[in-house]
């Protein structure tokens, strides 16, 4: 294979837009408003809260399997599988299909890897096809027989006589899966690393578990999973010293989380501070619809981890590895000593 063909093959799914198709993430009103309003009826704060006990059970199950270990990779053995299992159950994935679902989900995370190999690209393409087919079959199954899962809720969601098409539900499931797993993994990893690097903050959290919700908001501000966002200007705008014309695309770092004009001592991480303003979930009409689930998962994961391993600390024998992904900020591995 020539170098040109190799590059063409490796970049076939380079863009998230190509992988997702026109999901609500990439639509403008009125199409975006229609789909989001229908999805939000099925994916509410109240529905996520009902899942909290089960989310805790999943966290406990994963952590119990790690008891007795002197050292472990928090990312590979907890932070990565945890949100995949959670979203699988929320979507109604059959327990017999869980291993295949996890394999597809892990392969999909390579979408954002700019240096992925040919084999990783092949696995990504296969996962994309497998998940599309799986969700399409799930939609048809739920049209015949409803369950208490999210796919069933998306099937019956209705507003002003409008409903989601089967394709829109499949795209939504793919969006919730990829956007809701890799970022939650990074949120948990970044948060635990920040707490372990600031042991006085970890001590505060152990002494006052009620600070947990505030601590997660601090983590979202201090070290958010999404490092860059892409936007297309609708009108002429001035950003700093740059002029942006209508239709011009731009990519920028999420630096507002450490804006000294908004945050006092923006580089500090203090779980007791009341300042919980941040841009980790975006804003406006495209504000992350999965924010309630991400918060619930992160709060549950950190609480469970601290309770299972009260003497948690970094493993000095292992380096901290970061992912080579420009738009996301997360860890490839985080080795910790659990006892």
Secondary structure in CASP SS format (residue, H / E / C, confidence):
PFRMAT SS
TARGET T0000
AUTHOR 0000-0000-0000
METHOD secondary structure of the structure
MODEL  1
X C 1.00
X C 1.00
X H 1.00
X H 1.00
X H 1.00
X H 1.00
X H 1.00
X H 1.00
X H 1.00
X H 1.00
X C 1.00
X C 1.00
X C 1.00
X C 1.00
X C 1.00
X H 1.00
X H 1.00
X H 1.00
X H 1.00
X H 1.00
X C 1.00
X C 1.00
X C 1.00
X H 1.00
X H 1.00
X H 1.00
X C 1.00
X C 1.00
X C 1.00
X C 1.00
X H 1.00
X H 1.00
X H 1.00
X H 1.00
X H 1.00
X H 1.00
X H 1.00
X H 1.00
X H 1.00
X H 1.00
X H 1.00
X H 1.00
X C 1.00
X C 1.00
X H 1.00
X H 1.00
X H 1.00
X H 1.00
X H 1.00
X H 1.00
X H 1.00
X H 1.00
X H 1.00
X H 1.00
X H 1.00
X H 1.00
X H 1.00
X H 1.00
X H 1.00
X H 1.00
X H 1.00
X H 1.00
X H 1.00
X H 1.00
X C 1.00
X C 1.00
X C 1.00
X C 1.00
X C 1.00
X C 1.00
X E 1.00
X E 1.00
X E 1.00
X H 1.00
X H 1.00
X H 1.00
X H 1.00
X H 1.00
X H 1.00
X H 1.00
X H 1.00
X H 1.00
X H 1.00
X H 1.00
X H 1.00
X H 1.00
X H 1.00
X H 1.00
X H 1.00
X H 1.00
X H 1.00
X C 1.00
X C 1.00
X C 1.00
X H 1.00
X H 1.00
X H 1.00
X H 1.00
X H 1.00
X H 1.00
X H 1.00
X H 1.00
X H 1.00
X H 1.00
X H 1.00
X H 1.00
X H 1.00
X H 1.00
X H 1.00
X H 1.00
X H 1.00
X H 1.00
X C 1.00
X C 1.00
X C 1.00
X C 1.00
X C 1.00
X H 1.00
X H 1.00
X H 1.00
X H 1.00
X H 1.00
X H 1.00
X H 1.00
X H 1.00
X H 1.00
X H 1.00
X H 1.00
X H 1.00
X H 1.00
X H 1.00
X H 1.00
X H 1.00
X H 1.00
X H 1.00
X H 1.00
X H 1.00
X H 1.00
X H 1.00
X H 1.00
X H 1.00
X H 1.00
X H 1.00
X H 1.00
X C 1.00
X C 1.00
X C 1.00
X C 1.00
X C 1.00
X H 1.00
X H 1.00
X H 1.00
X H 1.00
X H 1.00
X H 1.00
X H 1.00
X C 1.00
X E 1.00
X E 1.00
X C 1.00
X C 1.00
X E 1.00
X E 1.00
X C 1.00
X C 1.00
X H 1.00
X H 1.00
X H 1.00
X H 1.00
X H 1.00
X H 1.00
X H 1.00
X H 1.00
X H 1.00
X H 1.00
X H 1.00
X H 1.00
X H 1.00
X H 1.00
X H 1.00
X H 1.00
X H 1.00
X H 1.00
X H 1.00
X H 1.00
X H 1.00
X H 1.00
X H 1.00
X H 1.00
X H 1.00
X H 1.00
X H 1.00
X H 1.00
X H 1.00
X H 1.00
X H 1.00
X H 1.00
X C 1.00
X H 1.00
X H 1.00
X H 1.00
X H 1.00
X H 1.00
X H 1.00
X H 1.00
X H 1.00
X H 1.00
X C 1.00
X H 1.00
X H 1.00
X H 1.00
X H 1.00
X H 1.00
X H 1.00
X H 1.00
X H 1.00
X H 1.00
X H 1.00
X H 1.00
X H 1.00
X H 1.00
X H 1.00
X C 1.00
X C 1.00
X C 1.00
X E 1.00
X C 1.00
X E 1.00
X E 1.00
X E 1.00
X E 1.00
X E 1.00
X C 1.00
X C 1.00
X C 1.00
X C 1.00
X E 1.00
X E 1.00
X E 1.00
X C 1.00
X C 1.00
X E 1.00
X E 1.00
X E 1.00
X C 1.00
X C 1.00
X C 1.00
X C 1.00
X E 1.00
X E 1.00
X E 1.00
X E 1.00
X E 1.00
X C 1.00
X C 1.00
X H 1.00
X H 1.00
X H 1.00
X C 1.00
X C 1.00
X C 1.00
X C 1.00
X C 1.00
X C 1.00
X C 1.00
X C 1.00
X C 1.00
X C 1.00
X C 1.00
X C 1.00
X C 1.00
X C 1.00
X C 1.00
X C 1.00
X C 1.00
X C 1.00
X C 1.00
X C 1.00
X C 1.00
X C 1.00
X C 1.00
X C 1.00
X C 1.00
X H 1.00
X H 1.00
X H 1.00
X C 1.00
X C 1.00
X C 1.00
X C 1.00
X H 1.00
X H 1.00
X H 1.00
X H 1.00
X H 1.00
X H 1.00
X H 1.00
X H 1.00
X H 1.00
X H 1.00
X H 1.00
X H 1.00
X H 1.00
X H 1.00
X H 1.00
X H 1.00
X H 1.00
X H 1.00
X C 1.00
X C 1.00
X C 1.00
X C 1.00
X E 1.00
X E 1.00
X C 1.00
X C 1.00
X C 1.00
X C 1.00
X C 1.00
X C 1.00
X E 1.00
X E 1.00
X C 1.00
X C 1.00
X C 1.00
X C 1.00
X C 1.00
X E 1.00
X C 1.00
X C 1.00
X E 1.00
X E 1.00
X E 1.00
X C 1.00
X E 1.00
X E 1.00
X E 1.00
X C 1.00
X C 1.00
END
